[in-house]
Amino acid sequence: MLNVLRLAWLSSVRQPGRTSLGVLGVAAVGALLFDMLLLSRGLVVSFRDLLDRAGFDVRVLATDAAPLAGPRILDSGTVLATIGALPEVEAVVPISIRSVEITSGNAVSPTDRLERVQFIGADPQARPMWTLVEGRDLSTSAGTSRPLLVNRTTAARLQASPGSELSLRGRCGSTSSVLPPLAFTIVGIVEFPFDDADAETVAGQLLDLERLCADDQARGVDMLLVRSKPGEGAERAASAIQTANLGLHVVTNEELVERFSRVEFSYFRQISFVLATVTLFFGFLLIAVLLTASVNQRLGEIAALRAMGLSRWRVVAGVLCESVMMVGAGAILAIPVGAGLSVWLDAILRALPGIPTDVHFFVFETRALFVYGSLLAAASIGAALYPMRIVAVLPIAATLRREVIG
Amino acid sequence: MAIAASIAVTAQRAAGDATGVPPGVLLSRQLMESRQLRVGDVVRLSAEPSGARSRLFRILGEYEPTPDPMRFAQRRLEARLHLPDILALTRPPTEANAPATISSINVALVDPSDADSFARDLAVRLPGTIAVPTTAPNERTSTFAVIERFHLAVAVVTMIGSAVFLLALMLMLVDERRETVGTLRLIGFTRSRILMQVLLEGTLIALAGAVAGLLFALVMQDAFNRFFQWRYDTALIFLRITPGVVAQSLLLALPLGIGASLIASWILLRQHPLALTRR
């Protein structure tokens, strides 16, 4: 076996230019293949991580419409009490998101579209779904009149910091514009997991949101976030809520991820599949052509080796090893190249509007590395088949004669 | 005036329930198919998830939703109602006497070039109103600009891979002619003449390759579109090879092919004729 490897190695280094170009070609193709494998599941993995980080594993909605795009849950108090009483449920938190406008502070001109921000109303005592960056959270702001959290974008635009005052007016129903604005005190600056780079989001108590949208109370809350009890799991909690027969749509994080993967994110999965297939075929073609041409140029030499006593399998195995060496070297080189390339491609795609800042399109998984290795190994073997056949059926005497005459 | 409504709809066959003449509604092909409805059927629509406060409508026709690249992965379960009907259907009981609200108004200007100034005037005269020319950049255009950048980046990487592949291939092809080139040099052919021949040959090969690639792409275009149209149940065209794309491909492929053959030949021609003939 060592002799076979040595033969393959010597054949490769004898033509360093060609071998280097082959390795470089495989590296370029491999880098793209590696990136497409990262892309195929990257968004789903990243989205699942984002959902899990919020600390809730079940979401309850009025219908199966996309979250925050469908009707709201009516009579939320009763629903909340019913779900909260279930033995499988540890906590249930209502969430409402409404549009509000800033009527004071360093807000820009009244005609500016950025004057409106998204207000997330949440239970101040529940575990927050955001990350505190500066100041205090809602739960530790007892005694503060109408505490408010703002994200960095809003804070930067308003030049606000914890302690600043802000007046907000709801833009929830048709009569919102005639309701008086309410004064809030900014208690902290936070990062919201689902914010995109330009999003202006604030969060406050659900009660305050109801006051801001006094004309909109009957419309209920947008979503209930449920955390299952440890040991029970999301599936059992979701099943218990469904059994309670509240006429609501219950979805676990897994189901939500599966749905997004199937519908919203499917474009990137499809495009990565197409590009990965094309890339792999291209890599296969590259190696097959290089090896075939290389073997064709060395037919006389191979026939001489066979005539000197080298067995058929050893020469054939040498061609296979040559292919594996070339692909292996290119594949190893492709990983750092692909990693760098994925950072660049990720930065391009993350400029898409509405993409949360914590979501990435290219996410590394050990599984991707395994699939990458398997695909390239298959390609290297497949590409070597034809040149191996040429070597295996090579007529020794006729080839040597042709070589001498030529 | 009809507007597209993305409301929670509970549609069911309700023929015979009608007491008067129900207002007309158009349903998307996808909704008709998923609920096995036919033109002339009477359906019950409601904006409430529970189906409360529903109203009867007669299906006047079926339509194919305008393909929307932003929503191609979503099933287009849609209905088109007359504006008074949708307002009556969606207005909450608590707002029964409140003024009607609509989400947007489309305005056709006498002179479309006035769109920007009209939008500015409107924003000043009606504070809180957002007026945007339809040609203004929005989320949709920026989405496609990003996707285009992504595809361009992938194309650049593919081109680099192709260039390396091509160079390796040309090196081997030229190397096969080592002795021929050496002989030609020995009988008096100049380097530039041999290079010109290689250049011509490289151009022809690059042209043939580019044309073959374009023909392959043209054949695949139809298969690609058909597959994705079937996969997503849409009339959207995913791939279209335009004259611009053809020109772009030729402009990239030809210099690449010619360049690869020139580089490979020059590497060989630099050597002494005797070395080429292995003497």
Chai-1 contact restraints between the chains, C-beta under 6 A:
chainA,res_idxA,chainB,res_idxB,connection_type,confidence,min_distance_angstrom,max_distance_angstrom,comment,restraint_id
A,R18,B,A168,contact,1.0,0.0,6.0,A-B,restraint_1
A,R18,B,L171,contact,1.0,0.0,6.0,A-B,restraint_2
A,L21,B,V164,contact,1.0,0.0,6.0,A-B,restraint_3
A,L21,B,L167,contact,1.0,0.0,6.0,A-B,restraint_4
A,L21,B,A168,contact,1.0,0.0,6.0,A-B,restraint_5
A,G22,B,A168,contact,1.0,0.0,6.0,A-B,restraint_6
A,L24,B,V164,contact,1.0,0.0,6.0,A-B,restraint_7
A,G25,B,G161,contact,1.0,0.0,6.0,A-B,restraint_8
A,G25,B,V164,contact,1.0,0.0,6.0,A-B,restraint_9
A,G25,B,F165,contact,1.0,0.0,6.0,A-B,restraint_10
A,A28,B,I160,contact,1.0,0.0,6.0,A-B,restraint_11
A,A28,B,G161,contact,1.0,0.0,6.0,A-B,restraint_12
A,A28,B,V164,contact,1.0,0.0,6.0,A-B,restraint_13
A,V29,B,G161,contact,1.0,0.0,6.0,A-B,restraint_14
A,L32,B,V157,contact,1.0,0.0,6.0,A-B,restraint_15
A,A62,B,P49,contact,1.0,0.0,6.0,A-B,restraint_16
A,T63,B,A8,contact,1.0,0.0,6.0,A-B,restraint_17
A,T63,B,P49,contact,1.0,0.0,6.0,A-B,restraint_18
A,G70,B,A8,contact,1.0,0.0,6.0,A-B,restraint_19
A,P71,B,A8,contact,1.0,0.0,6.0,A-B,restraint_20
A,P71,B,P49,contact,1.0,0.0,6.0,A-B,restraint_21
A,P110,B,P127,contact,1.0,0.0,6.0,A-B,restraint_22
A,T111,B,A123,contact,1.0,0.0,6.0,A-B,restraint_23
A,R113,B,I130,contact,1.0,0.0,6.0,A-B,restraint_24
A,S174,B,E95,contact,1.0,0.0,6.0,A-B,restraint_25
A,S174,B,A98,contact,1.0,0.0,6.0,A-B,restraint_26
A,S174,B,T101,contact,1.0,0.0,6.0,A-B,restraint_27
A,A218,B,T94,contact,1.0,0.0,6.0,A-B,restraint_28
A,V263,B,A73,contact,1.0,0.0,6.0,A-B,restraint_29
A,V263,B,Q74,contact,1.0,0.0,6.0,A-B,restraint_30
A,S266,B,A73,contact,1.0,0.0,6.0,A-B,restraint_31
A,L286,B,F165,contact,1.0,0.0,6.0,A-B,restraint_32
A,L290,B,A168,contact,1.0,0.0,6.0,A-B,restraint_33
A,A293,B,M172,contact,1.0,0.0,6.0,A-B,restraint_34
A,L345,B,A153,contact,1.0,0.0,6.0,A-B,restraint_35
A,I348,B,R149,contact,1.0,0.0,6.0,A-B,restraint_36
A,I348,B,F150,contact,1.0,0.0,6.0,A-B,restraint_37
A,I348,B,A153,contact,1.0,0.0,6.0,A-B,restraint_38
A,L349,B,F150,contact,1.0,0.0,6.0,A-B,restraint_39
A,A351,B,V146,contact,1.0,0.0,6.0,A-B,restraint_40
A,L352,B,T143,contact,1.0,0.0,6.0,A-B,restraint_41
A,L352,B,V146,contact,1.0,0.0,6.0,A-B,restraint_42
A,P353,B,E139,contact,1.0,0.0,6.0,A-B,restraint_43
A,P353,B,S142,contact,1.0,0.0,6.0,A-B,restraint_44
